[in-house]
Amino acid sequence: MLTPENYIRQKARSLPLFECYVNSDWKESGMASITVARKHSNGKITMGMYLTDLKCLGVKDAHYFFNINEHEYRDILEEMTERIETEPVSYTLAHNIIYAGIEFADDYGFKPHKDFTSVAQYILEEDNENIELIEIECGENGKPLYIRGPLDSETQANKIIAQLEHEAGPGNYTVIWQSEEDFMEDDTWDDENDEEFIEGENDEWDELEKKYKNFSTEEKVNLIADSFINKKKLSHEDNQELTYLTNSVVYEHVNFDLADEITKEITEKLLIFDITDELSDEILGIKPGSKINREKWEKQFYKLNELATKEPKSVGKKIRKLHKEMGDNPALAYLELLTLQALDSPDYEEKLNNFYEQFPEYSLIKIFWKTSDLLKNDFGNPVEIFKTGPAEFFEGKESLHQIEVFQYLFSLLLIAGAYKNISLIEAIEGINDEIDVLEYKNIILKEIIFFMKMSFIFSLNEKTEANSRTTTETYEFKIQIKGITRPPVWRRITVPSDYSFYDFHQIIQKAFGWWSSHPFQFSENGFGSSQVITEIYEDVDSGFEEQIDAEEIYLSDVFHKERQKFIYIYDFGDSWEHTITLEKILPEKTGYPELLDGKGQCPPEDCGGVWGYENFKEIMANKKHPEYEEFAEWVGLEENEEWDPKEFDLKRTQSVIKEMFKN
């Protein structure tokens, strides 16, 4: 089917221009909020919204709405005019403002927002000589002026300033802090498609159906794998085929009666609540009489919620700072859990239990806790959990914020995924299409659903040789990081002999406490080996050694005798070398890896390798060292907490590995 995005890319410019608006003070402020609308023959509207920084960054943000009713369009304009005063303008002026901002920003290496580049630009006319040129003043006295808003992260701001320093040169730009900035709320496209939208596309779908009518499921899966696993770049036609093939395979296994029933039941139960995009004091954790600056905290909450899964390390630091400023706050606790989830931190479960005990009625934490409880225990038929609906998660509430709805649907996805129930995954996709959530959260849900479907598809066609492998032996390894003493850092683990080296990599990461954020390799002699086992990336060739895909080679293919050694290297910058020693070959079969023993705390990621870690330990042993506070904040130490290089929580790490690999 032709998606809204593809419709806009291919056909939006052929729609007649309808109206254009801009904020009245765009010349004085240098910030233009522009709306360009086009009208379909059926009277519906497709529109683009463009936040354009004429002082420095160009198109900072872009939104698009496809095929909406005119009254919805007027509601969006009315909401916009509640925040800023707007006025109608000619399309020519609107076009010139946007592209003047883009051109000025490009001179300093700043590109338009990704949503502009991918979709929203196609609502505008092509930027060519057919558009009358209007002179638009950019910058401040011809030089870039970066206005750092309260929602700009420190990392983001530093990156922009560094780029200005490099491109404009010292003294040729200005940076100022803006304490308040207009806040553009996300809107969600209303997914109601008219006949005009799909007309003509059914013919293409029918052709694909005829083409693949006699293909077996295995043949279809192989075609999908060729596009997906090998990261083949797809044309529009290829994308259509991939979508068809994916749905074709999935739909062979979906119980549509069940999926439709669940979609209808949960949608109806959710719509009993008033679903809103306005954050309540309850969600923000603001108590009566609180001295919290509500407007500032609301903006921070939205921003941190969006970035928690994208930049969990930097967001985690901000949250720890806010804890000191604001004290105990359930909204901060929820955001901290989001970052721990994104980092796959071993601290997540402990923190979750503590926060749930502290804030048992805070819905976002309650969702996490109930989901974790359900996943840890055998709760029988997952369909029954679905049919209970959202009431047990939101007891006593009359309205829900879109973020609560997202977290609830995400929890259902985790449960459906744990049981590999493709019918329930299909049901959640249907619910997601019916219920509004924040736009960026909606995209996340769609991506998760897609990858769950792919995981299901590939599980249908696992290699025969992998299915036929049986565990006849268990390997006991001692793995130690080279070069670290006082104390040494090592782990002793048992692993079934039929595990792949990619599985082995994941076990090592969890056993030590690494974050899986850098490349790795296994080899006989470390760097300089003629042959390495690693993760294979398309179009990336070391040029020196033969590379073997870690997913395609098993421990039993390499390890054959006790005392045999191998080298594991993680992070080619810091170069953490681990010596692997096969201590025992045990004849009995084990179901999953186990951590037996270990010593020493894992070094912090990106600390500079062995030398950097030794320097780090010296600093952390001396609270009077001038760099102590900076390093303590970097590794996330709480007040009065100390870095102990000997610390290693064996039981907690054992639990993490068991939970991850027992299935």
C-alpha positions in Angstrom: 0.0 0.0 0.0 1.2 3.6 -0.7 2.1 5.0 2.7 1.3 8.6 3.7 5.0 9.4 3.4 5.3 8.0 -0.1 2.1 9.7 -1.2 3.6 13.1 0.0 6.9 12.3 -1.7 5.3 11.4 -5.0 2.1 13.4 -5.3 1.9 16.3 -2.8 3.4 18.9 -5.2 0.6 18.2 -7.6 -2.0 19.3 -5.0 -3.2 23.0 -5.3 -1.7 25.3 -2.7 -4.3 26.3 -0.1 -2.9 28.6 2.6 0.4 29.7 4.2 1.0 31.3 7.6 4.0 32.6 9.5 4.5 34.1 13.0 4.2 37.9 12.9 7.5 38.6 14.6 9.7 36.3 12.4 11.8 39.2 11.2 12.6 40.5 14.7 13.0 37.1 16.4 14.8 35.3 13.5 12.7 32.2 14.3 9.9 31.4 11.7 7.1 29.0 12.4 5.7 28.4 8.9 2.6 26.5 7.8 2.1 25.4 4.2 -1.2 23.7 3.3 -2.4 22.0 0.2 -6.0 20.9 -0.6 -7.1 17.5 -2.0 -9.9 17.3 -4.5 -12.1 15.8 -1.7 -11.6 18.9 0.4 -9.1 17.3 2.9 -5.8 19.0 3.7 -2.2 17.9 3.6 0.1 20.3 5.4 3.7 20.9 6.5 5.0 22.9 9.5 8.5 24.2 9.5 10.4 25.7 12.5 13.1 27.7 10.7 16.0 29.3 12.6 17.2 32.2 10.4 20.0 33.1 12.8 21.9 29.9 12.7 20.5 26.3 12.4 18.0 26.5 9.5 15.1 24.1 9.6 15.2 22.8 13.2 12.0 20.9 13.2 9.4 19.7 10.6 6.0 18.1 10.9 3.5 16.9 8.3 -0.2 16.0 8.4 -1.7 13.9 5.7 -5.3 14.0 4.4 -6.9 15.6 7.5 -10.3 17.2 7.6 -10.5 20.9 7.3 -11.8 21.3 10.9 -8.8 19.4 12.1 -6.6 21.7 10.1 -8.3 24.7 11.7 -7.8 23.2 15.2 -4.1 22.9 14.5 -3.9 26.5 13.4 -5.9 27.7 16.4 -3.6 25.8 18.7 -0.6 27.4 17.1 -2.1 30.9 17.4 -2.7 30.4 21.1 1.1 30.3 21.5 2.2 32.8 18.8 0.6 35.5 16.7 0.5 34.4 13.1 -0.4 36.1 9.8 -1.2 34.8 6.3 1.6 35.1 3.7 2.2 34.3 0.1 3.7 30.9 -0.7 6.6 32.7 -2.4 7.6 34.4 0.9 7.1 31.2 3.0 9.3 29.3 0.5 12.0 32.0 0.6 12.1 32.1 4.4 12.6 28.3 4.6 15.2 28.0 1.9 17.1 31.1 3.0 17.4 29.5 6.5 18.6 26.2 4.9 21.2 27.9 2.7 22.6 30.0 5.5 22.8 27.0 7.9 24.4 24.9 5.2 27.3 27.5 5.0 28.2 26.3 8.5 27.6 22.6 8.0 24.1 22.4 9.6 21.6 20.2 7.8 17.8 20.5 7.9 15.8 18.3 10.3 15.5 14.7 9.2 11.7 14.9 8.8 12.2 17.8 6.4 14.7 15.9 4.3 12.8 12.6 4.3 9.2 13.9 3.8 8.1 17.4 4.6 10.2 19.1 1.9 7.9 17.5 -0.7 4.9 19.5 0.4 6.9 22.6 -0.8 7.6 23.4 -4.4 11.0 22.5 -5.8 13.6 25.2 -4.9 14.4 26.3 -8.4 14.3 29.4 -10.6 10.5 29.2 -11.0 10.2 30.6 -7.4 10.7 34.4 -7.3 13.7 35.3 -5.2 13.1 37.4 -2.1 16.0 38.7 -0.1 15.8 37.3 3.5 18.1 38.5 6.2 19.9 35.7 8.0 22.2 35.6 11.0 23.1 38.6 13.1 25.0 41.2 11.1 25.8 38.5 8.7 27.3 36.2 11.3 25.6 33.1 12.9 23.9 33.6 16.2 23.2 30.4 18.2 20.4 30.8 20.7 20.7 27.9 23.2 17.2 27.1 24.4 16.4 25.4 27.8 15.6 22.1 26.0 19.0 21.9 24.2 21.1 19.3 25.9 24.7 20.1 26.9 26.0 17.6 24.4 23.9 19.0 21.6 24.9 22.6 22.5 28.6 21.7 22.7 28.5 20.0 19.3 26.9 23.1 17.7 29.4 25.5 19.3 32.3 23.2 18.2 31.0 23.2 14.7 30.7 27.0 14.6 34.2 27.3 16.0 35.4 25.1 13.2 33.3 26.5 10.3 32.9 30.2 11.2 36.1 30.6 13.1 36.8 32.1 16.5 35.0 35.4 17.1 32.8 35.0 14.0 29.7 33.8 15.8 27.7 34.6 18.9 26.1 32.2 21.5 23.4 33.4 23.9 21.3 31.6 26.4 17.5 31.8 26.1 15.7 31.0 29.3 12.3 30.5 27.6 11.5 29.1 24.2 8.3 28.3 22.4 7.5 24.7 22.9 6.3 22.8 19.8 4.1 19.9 20.9 4.0 16.8 18.9 0.9 16.0 17.0 -0.1 12.6 15.6 -1.3 12.1 12.1 -4.9 10.8 12.0 -4.6 7.5 10.2 -7.9 7.7 8.2 -7.2 7.1 4.6 -9.7 8.0 1.8 -10.4 6.1 -1.4 -8.3 8.6 -3.4 -5.2 7.6 -1.3 -5.4 3.9 -2.1 -6.9 4.1 -5.6 -4.7 2.3 -8.1 -2.5 0.7 -5.6 -4.5 -2.5 -5.3 -3.5 -3.4 -8.8 0.2 -3.5 -7.7 -0.7 -5.6 -4.7 -2.6 -8.1 -6.9 0.4 -8.4 -9.2 2.6 -9.3 -6.2 0.1 -11.8 -5.1 0.2 -13.5 -8.5 4.0 -13.3 -8.6 4.5 -15.1 -5.3 1.4 -17.4 -5.3 3.4 -20.6 -5.7 6.4 -19.6 -3.4 6.8 -21.7 -0.2 7.2 -20.0 3.2 10.9 -20.9 3.2 11.4 -19.3 -0.2 9.7 -16.1 1.0 11.8 -16.0 4.2 15.0 -16.4 2.2 13.9 -13.4 0.0 13.2 -11.3 3.1 16.5 -12.3 4.6 18.3 -11.2 1.4 16.9 -7.7 1.8 16.9 -7.4 5.6 20.0 -9.3 6.9 22.2 -8.2 4.0 21.0 -4.7 4.4 20.2 -4.4 0.7 19.3 -0.9 -0.4 15.7 -1.0 -1.6 13.9 0.9 -4.3 10.2 1.8 -3.9 9.3 -1.3 -5.8 11.6 -3.4 -3.6 10.0 -1.9 -0.5 6.6 -2.9 -1.8 7.7 -6.4 -2.4 9.4 -6.7 1.1 6.2 -5.4 2.7 4.1 -7.9 0.8 6.4 -10.8 1.6 6.6 -9.9 5.3 2.8 -9.7 5.6 2.4 -12.8 3.5 4.5 -14.9 5.8 3.2 -13.4 9.1 -0.5 -13.7 8.0 0.0 -17.4 7.4 0.3 -17.7 11.2 -2.0 -15.0 12.6 -5.3 -16.0 14.1 -7.2 -13.0 12.8 -10.3 -13.7 14.8 -8.3 -13.5 18.0 -6.3 -10.5 16.8 -9.4 -8.5 15.8 -11.1 -9.5 19.1 -8.2 -8.3 21.2 -7.8 -5.1 19.1 -11.4 -4.3 19.6 -11.6 -5.1 23.3 -8.5 -3.2 24.3 -9.2 -0.2 22.1 -12.7 0.1 23.6 -11.4 -0.2 27.1 -8.7 2.4 26.5 -11.2 4.8 25.0 -13.2 4.8 28.2 -10.4 7.0 29.5 -9.9 10.5 28.3 -6.6 10.3 26.4 -4.9 13.6 26.5 -1.6 15.2 25.5 -1.6 17.6 28.5 0.7 16.5 31.3 -1.1 16.5 34.7 0.6 17.4 38.0 0.3 13.7 38.9 2.4 12.6 35.9 4.9 15.3 36.6 5.1 14.3 40.3 4.1 17.7 41.5 2.5 17.8 44.9 0.2 20.6 46.2 2.4 23.5 47.5 5.4 22.3 45.6 8.0 25.0 44.6 8.8 23.3 41.3 8.7 25.6 38.3 5.9 23.7 36.5 6.4 25.1 33.0 10.2 24.5 33.1 9.8 21.0 34.5 7.1 20.1 31.9 9.5 21.0 29.1 12.4 19.1 30.7 10.2 16.0 31.3 9.1 15.9 27.6 12.7 16.3 26.4 14.2 13.8 28.8 11.4 11.3 28.0 12.2 11.6 24.3 16.0 11.3 24.8 16.1 8.6 27.5 16.4 5.8 24.9 18.5 7.8 22.5 21.1 9.2 24.8 20.7 7.2 28.1 24.1 8.0 29.5 23.9 11.8 29.2 20.2 11.8 30.3 21.1 9.7 33.3 23.5 12.3 34.4 20.9 15.1 34.1 18.4 13.0 36.1 20.9 12.5 38.9 21.4 16.3 39.0 17.7 16.9 39.0 17.3 14.4 41.9 19.5 16.7 44.0 17.5 19.8 43.0 14.0 18.4 43.3 14.3 15.6 45.8 12.2 12.4 45.5 9.9 12.6 42.5 8.2 9.6 40.8 8.5 11.2 37.4 12.3 11.4 37.8 12.3 7.8 39.0 10.3 6.7 35.9 12.8 8.6 33.6 15.7 6.9 35.4 14.1 3.5 34.8 13.9 4.4 31.1 17.6 5.1 30.9 18.5 1.9 32.8 16.2 -0.1 30.4 18.0 1.4 27.4 21.4 0.6 28.8 20.2 -2.9 29.7 21.6 -2.2 33.1 21.9 -5.0 35.8 20.6 -2.3 38.3 17.2 -2.1 36.6 15.4 -4.7 38.6 16.7 -3.6 41.9 15.9 0.1 41.1 12.4 -0.9 39.8 11.6 -2.7 43.0 12.8 0.2 45.1 10.9 2.8 43.1 7.7 0.7 43.1 7.9 0.4 46.9 8.4 4.1 47.1 5.8 5.2 44.5 3.3 2.2 44.2 0.5 4.4 42.8 2.5 6.2 40.1 1.1 4.6 36.9 4.3 4.7 34.7 6.3 2.8 37.4 3.4 0.5 38.1 3.4 -0.5 34.4 7.1 -1.4 34.5 6.7 -3.3 37.8 3.6 -5.3 36.7 5.2 -6.2 33.4 8.4 -7.3 35.0 6.4 -9.4 37.5 4.5 -11.0 34.7 7.6 -11.8 32.7 9.5 -13.3 35.6 6.6 -15.6 36.5 4.7 -18.2 34.5 1.4 -16.4 34.1 -0.2 -19.1 31.8 -2.2 -17.9 28.8 -1.0 -14.4 27.7 -4.4 -13.9 26.0 -6.0 -13.7 29.4 -3.6 -10.9 30.5 -4.6 -9.0 27.3 -8.3 -9.5 27.9 -8.1 -8.0 31.4 -7.3 -4.7 29.6 -5.7 -1.6 31.1 -7.9 -1.3 34.2 -5.4 -3.1 36.5 -2.6 -0.8 35.3 -4.7 2.4 35.7 -7.0 1.7 38.6 -8.9 4.7 39.7 -7.8 7.0 36.8 -10.3 8.8 34.5 -7.8 10.2 32.0 -4.5 8.9 30.5 -1.6 10.8 29.0 -0.4 9.5 25.7 2.9 8.5 27.3 0.9 6.2 29.7 -0.8 4.6 26.7 2.5 4.0 24.9 4.1 2.3 28.0 1.0 0.2 28.4 1.1 -1.0 24.7 4.9 -1.5 25.0 4.3 -3.8 28.0 1.8 -5.8 26.0 4.4 -6.1 23.2 7.0 -7.5 25.7 4.5 -10.1 26.9 3.5 -11.1 23.4 7.1 -11.2 22.4 8.0 -13.4 25.3 5.4 -15.9 24.2 6.2 -15.5 20.5 2.5 -14.9 19.9 2.3 -13.3 16.5 -1.5 -12.9 16.8 -1.2 -10.7 19.8 1.6 -8.7 18.2 -0.8 -8.1 15.2 -3.5 -7.1 17.7 -1.2 -4.5 19.3 -0.4 -3.1 15.8 -4.2 -2.7 15.3 -4.5 -0.9 18.7 -1.7 1.4 17.9 -3.4 2.5 14.7 -6.6 3.3 16.6 -5.2 5.1 19.6 -3.2 8.4 19.6 0.2 8.4 21.2 3.0 11.0 20.8 4.3 10.9 17.3 7.9 9.8 18.2 6.5 7.1 20.5 4.2 5.9 17.7 7.3 5.5 15.5 9.1 3.6 18.2 6.1 1.2 18.6 6.0 0.6 14.8 9.7 -0.2 14.8 9.4 -2.6 17.7 6.5 -4.4 16.0 8.4 -4.6 12.8 11.4 -6.2 14.4 9.2 -8.6 16.4 7.6 -9.7 13.2 11.0 -10.2 11.6 12.2 -12.2 14.6 9.1 -14.4 14.3 9.7 -14.9 10.5 13.4 -15.9 10.9 12.5 -18.3 13.7 10.4 -20.2 11.2 13.3 -21.0 9.0 16.3 -21.6 11.3 19.1 -23.6 9.7 18.6 -27.3 9.8 22.1 -27.8 11.1 21.4 -25.5 14.0 18.3 -27.3 14.8 20.1 -30.7 14.7 22.9 -29.6 17.0 22.7 -31.2 20.4 24.6 -30.2 23.5 26.9 -33.1 24.5 29.5 -31.0 26.4 29.8 -28.0 28.6 32.8 -25.7 28.6 34.2 -24.1 31.8 36.1 -20.9 31.0 38.2 -18.4 33.0 38.2 -15.0 31.3 40.5 -12.3 32.6 41.2 -8.7 31.4 44.9 -8.4 30.5 47.0 -5.7 32.2 44.7 -5.0 35.2 46.0 -5.8 38.7 45.3 -4.7 42.2 42.8 -6.3 41.9 42.7 -8.4 38.7 39.4 -8.5 36.9 38.2 -12.0 35.9 35.1 -14.2 35.6 34.6 -18.0 35.6 31.6 -19.2 33.5 30.2 -22.4 32.0 28.8 -22.3 28.5 27.1 -25.1 26.4 29.5 -26.1 23.6 26.9 -25.5 20.9 26.7 -21.8 21.6 27.8 -19.5 18.8 30.7 -17.0 19.3 28.2 -14.2 19.1 26.3 -15.8 22.1 29.7 -16.0 23.8 30.3 -12.3 23.2 27.0 -11.5 24.8 27.7 -13.7 27.8 31.1 -12.0 28.3 29.5 -8.6 28.1 27.0 -9.4 30.8 29.5 -11.3 33.0 31.9 -8.3 33.2 29.3 -5.5 33.0 30.3 -4.0 29.6 27.6 -2.2 27.6 27.9 -3.8 24.1 28.5 -0.4 22.6 31.7 -1.1 20.7 33.0 -3.7 18.1 34.6 -6.9 19.3 36.6 -9.8 17.9 37.8 -13.3 18.9 41.2 -14.6 17.7 44.0 -16.9 18.5 46.6 -14.2 19.0 44.8 -10.9 19.4 45.6 -8.0 17.2 47.5 -9.0 14.1 45.9 -12.5 13.8 45.4 -13.6 10.3 41.8 -14.8 11.1 39.3 -13.2 13.4 35.7 -14.0 14.5 33.6 -10.9 14.7 30.3 -9.3 13.7 30.2 -8.9 10.0 29.1 -5.5 8.5 28.3 -5.1 4.8 30.8 -3.0 2.9 33.2 -3.0 5.8 36.5 -4.8 5.1 39.5 -4.7 7.4 41.8 -5.4 4.5 44.2 -7.3 6.8 42.6 -10.4 8.2 40.0 -13.0 7.2 36.7 -12.3 9.0 34.4 -15.1 10.2 30.8 -14.2 11.2 30.4 -14.8 14.9 26.9 -16.0 14.4 28.0 -18.7 12.0 30.7 -20.4 14.1 30.3 -22.4 17.3 32.4 -22.9 20.4 32.8 -26.6 19.6 34.3 -25.6 16.2 37.3 -23.9 18.0 37.7 -25.3 21.5 38.9 -29.0 21.6 41.2 -29.4 24.7 41.5 -28.2 28.2 44.0 -25.3 28.9 43.4 -24.1 25.3 43.6 -20.2 25.1 41.9 -17.6 23.0 41.8 -13.8 22.9 38.6 -11.6 23.1 39.1 -7.9 22.3 36.4 -5.4 23.1 36.4 -1.7 21.9 39.2 -1.3 19.4 39.9 2.2 20.8 40.5 1.3 24.4 41.6 -2.2 23.4 40.3 -4.3 26.3 42.0 -7.7 25.8 40.6 -10.6 27.6 42.4 -13.9 27.9 40.1 -16.9 27.6 41.2 -20.2 29.1 39.3 -23.4 28.6 39.7 -24.9 32.1 37.4 -27.9 31.9 35.4 -29.8 29.4 32.4 -31.2 31.3 30.6 -34.2 29.7 27.2 -33.4 31.2 24.6 -31.3 29.3 23.6 -27.8 30.6 20.7 -25.8 29.4 22.2 -22.3 29.6 25.3 -20.4 30.7 26.2 -19.9 34.3 28.5 -17.5 36.1 30.4 -19.5 38.8 32.8 -16.9 40.2 34.5 -13.6 39.6 36.7 -10.8 41.0 37.1 -7.1 40.4 34.8 -4.4 39.2 34.6 -3.8 35.4 36.4 -0.6 34.3 34.1 2.2 33.1 33.5 2.3 29.3 35.6 4.7 27.3 38.0 5.4 30.2 41.1 5.1 28.0 42.1 1.4 28.2 44.3 -0.1 30.9 46.4 3.0 31.3 43.3 5.2 31.6 41.8 2.9 34.1 44.8 2.9 36.3 44.8 6.7 36.2 41.0 6.7 37.0 41.5 4.4 40.0 44.2 6.8 41.4 41.9 9.7 41.1 38.9 7.9 42.6 41.0 6.9 45.6 41.7 10.6 46.4 38.6 12.7 47.0 40.8 15.8 47.1 42.1 15.3 43.6 41.0 18.2 41.4 39.4 15.8 38.9 37.6 13.7 41.5 34.2 15.4 41.3 34.2 15.3 37.5 35.0 11.6 37.4 32.5 10.8 40.1 29.7 12.5 38.2 30.9 10.8 35.0 30.4 7.2 36.4 27.2 8.2 38.2 28.3 8.0 41.8 25.7 9.2 44.3 26.6 11.4 47.2 28.8 9.6 49.7 29.2 6.7 47.4 32.7 5.4 46.6 34.3 3.6 43.6 35.6 0.3 44.9 37.7 -1.6 42.2 37.2 -4.8 44.3 33.4 -4.6 44.2 31.7 -7.4 42.2 28.1 -8.5 42.9 28.3 -12.1 42.0 24.6 -13.0 42.8 23.1 -10.1 40.9 25.3 -10.8 37.8 24.4 -14.5 38.0 20.8 -13.6 38.0 21.2 -11.3 35.0 22.9 -14.0 32.9 20.4 -16.7 34.0 17.4 -14.4 33.1 18.9 -13.5 29.7 19.9 -17.0 28.5 17.7 -19.5 30.3 15.2 -19.7 27.4 
